[in-house]
């Protein structure tokens, strides 16, 4: 009976995540879209549930985790706005020198979730797009619009550390 409850909890958590993604991707709230999304989310959850546990979305409502998520969201949105303004200025003023290239930076993220979140969220900031990661060396590779000067650790302070400082503690909260 415990295995059945565990699987049911997994299906519930997965279907909730899948439905949230469906709503975000379709960005439509018609009855047909919501019913279709519910069916697709449930089918996806049933198919993926045998692969292991999943963190349920309601864990985001835990006070400490919620504060960290809100701080991360505010930080990411602020960095996205600044990066977009800088990119627009660079486009409007083509005389500004462009120092684009590939850069490898160290990462403190160790779990799959922390690495994925760091790569995805830092790539939303248009200055840098994640290209690759080396888990054994704890390094991320980015294509940067404007490569910062300095060592890998100094470059990380501009690229992934501002976001990573909020992601790593979030993945460690139990």
Secondary structure per residue as TSV (DSSP state, phi and psi in degrees):
chain	resnum	aa	ss	phi	psi
A	1	X	-	360.0	-34.2
A	2	X	H	-64.2	-38.8
A	3	X	H	-62.6	-38.7
A	4	X	H	-67.6	-41.2
A	5	X	H	-64.9	-41.5
A	6	X	H	-61.7	-43.9
A	7	X	H	-66.1	-39.6
A	8	X	H	-64.1	-40.8
A	9	X	H	-63.3	-40.5
A	10	X	H	-63.3	-44.2
A	11	X	H	-63.4	-42.4
A	12	X	H	-61.9	-46.9
A	13	X	H	-63.8	-47.8
A	14	X	H	-63.2	-42.5
A	15	X	H	-67.5	-33.5
A	16	X	H	-65.4	-46.3
A	17	X	H	-61.1	-47.1
A	18	X	H	-62.6	-40.0
A	19	X	H	-66.3	-40.4
A	20	X	H	-61.4	-42.2
A	21	X	H	-64.4	-41.7
A	22	X	H	-57.7	-47.6
A	23	X	H	-63.6	-41.7
A	24	X	H	-65.6	-40.4
A	25	X	H	-72.4	-45.4
A	26	X	H	-79.0	-32.3
A	27	X	-	52.1	37.2
A	28	X	-	-132.2	139.2
A	29	X	-	-120.2	36.7
A	30	X	-	-78.6	158.8
A	31	X	H	-59.4	-41.3
A	32	X	H	-62.6	-44.4
A	33	X	H	-62.9	-42.0
A	34	X	H	-69.3	-40.2
A	35	X	H	-66.2	-46.3
A	36	X	H	-59.9	-44.7
A	37	X	H	-60.7	-40.3
A	38	X	H	-63.4	-42.2
A	39	X	H	-66.8	-46.2
A	40	X	H	-63.1	-42.3
A	41	X	H	-63.0	-43.3
A	42	X	H	-65.9	-43.5
A	43	X	H	-63.3	-41.6
A	44	X	H	-62.9	-43.8
A	45	X	H	-63.7	-43.3
A	46	X	H	-63.2	-40.8
A	47	X	H	-68.1	-36.1
A	48	X	H	-91.3	-16.3
A	49	X	G	-59.5	-31.3
A	50	X	G	-68.6	-13.5
A	51	X	G	-80.9	-4.6
A	52	X	-	131.5	-179.2
A	53	X	-	-69.5	157.2
A	54	X	-	-138.8	144.0
A	55	X	-	-74.3	122.5
A	56	X	-	-71.9	146.0
A	57	X	G	-62.8	-26.1
A	58	X	G	-69.4	-11.8
A	59	X	G	-65.8	-21.1
A	60	X	G	-65.1	-17.5
A	61	X	G	-84.8	-6.2
A	62	X	S	-64.3	133.4
A	63	X	H	-51.3	-49.6
A	64	X	H	-65.0	-43.0
A	65	X	H	-66.2	-40.9
A	66	X	H	-61.9	-42.6
A	67	X	H	-62.0	-44.1
A	68	X	H	-64.1	-40.6
A	69	X	H	-65.2	-42.7
A	70	X	H	-64.0	-43.2
A	71	X	H	-61.3	-42.1
A	72	X	H	-63.1	-44.3
A	73	X	H	-61.4	-44.5
A	74	X	H	-64.7	-44.9
A	75	X	H	-61.6	-47.3
A	76	X	H	-63.8	-44.9
A	77	X	H	-62.0	-40.2
A	78	X	H	-63.5	-44.3
A	79	X	H	-66.8	-35.6
A	80	X	H	-64.6	-45.3
A	81	X	H	-62.3	-45.5
A	82	X	H	-64.2	-44.4
A	83	X	H	-63.6	-39.8
A	84	X	H	-65.7	-39.6
A	85	X	H	-64.5	-42.1
A	86	X	H	-63.7	-41.5
A	87	X	H	-66.1	-40.5
A	88	X	H	-62.2	-42.5
A	89	X	H	-62.7	-39.4
A	90	X	H	-65.0	-38.4
A	91	X	H	-70.8	-42.6
A	92	X	H	-70.9	-25.2
A	93	X	-	-120.1	79.7
A	94	X	T	-65.5	-9.3
A	95	X	T	-74.7	-16.2
A	96	X	S	-64.1	133.3
A	97	X	-	-66.6	142.2
A	98	X	-	-108.0	122.7
A	99	X	-	-117.2	59.5
A	100	X	-	-82.1	160.3
A	101	X	E	166.2	-174.9
A	102	X	E	-95.1	143.2
A	103	X	E	-141.0	138.1
A	104	X	E	-110.8	126.7
A	105	X	E	-128.0	149.2
A	106	X	E	-73.8	157.2
A	107	X	-	-133.2	145.9
A	108	X	-	-90.7	-12.5
A	109	X	-	-68.0	135.3
A	110	X	-	-121.7	-33.1
A	111	X	S	-83.2	158.7
A	112	X	H	-58.8	-40.8
A	113	X	H	-65.1	-42.8
A	114	X	H	-66.6	-40.5
A	115	X	H	-64.9	-43.4
A	116	X	H	-63.8	-46.2
A	117	X	H	-63.6	-43.2
A	118	X	H	-60.6	-48.2
A	119	X	H	-63.4	-45.7
A	120	X	H	-69.4	-47.5
A	121	X	H	-69.2	-41.2
A	122	X	H	-68.2	-24.9
A	123	X	H	-78.0	-19.6
A	124	X	H	-68.3	-23.7
A	125	X	S	-82.1	111.7
A	126	X	T	-61.4	-11.3
A	127	X	T	-65.4	-33.0
A	128	X	E	-138.3	138.5
A	129	X	E	-123.9	124.4
A	130	X	E	-66.8	139.3
A	131	X	E	-116.1	-42.0
A	132	X	E	-157.3	164.5
A	133	X	E	-140.5	149.8
A	134	X	E	-120.4	98.9
A	135	X	T	-63.7	-37.5
A	136	X	T	-70.4	-32.8
A	137	X	T	-94.0	-5.2
A	138	X	T	57.1	52.6
A	139	X	E	-132.4	147.2
A	140	X	E	-116.4	143.2
A	141	X	E	-113.4	131.1
A	142	X	E	-123.7	152.8
A	143	X	E	-96.2	122.7
A	144	X	E	-110.5	137.9
A	145	X	S	-67.6	-40.5
A	146	X	S	-136.1	101.5
A	147	X	-	-69.6	122.4
A	148	X	-	-70.6	154.7
A	149	X	S	-80.5	160.1
A	150	X	S	111.5	-172.6
A	151	X	-	-74.9	174.4
A	152	X	H	-57.8	-42.3
A	153	X	H	-65.6	-37.7
A	154	X	H	-68.8	-37.0
A	155	X	H	-68.0	-36.3
A	156	X	H	-61.2	-32.5
A	157	X	H	-61.1	-26.3
A	158	X	H	-95.8	-25.6
A	159	X	H	-99.6	-64.2
A	160	X	T	-111.6	-23.2
A	161	X	H	-62.8	-40.9
A	162	X	H	-57.2	-37.0
A	163	X	H	-82.2	-41.8
A	164	X	H	-62.1	-33.1
A	165	X	H	-59.1	-27.1
A	166	X	H	-95.6	-26.9
A	167	X	H	-76.0	-46.6
A	168	X	H	-57.9	-48.1
A	169	X	H	-63.6	-30.9
A	170	X	H	-64.3	-37.9
A	171	X	H	-78.4	-14.8
A	172	X	H	-92.8	-11.8
A	173	X	-	-69.8	129.1
A	174	X	-	-107.1	360.0
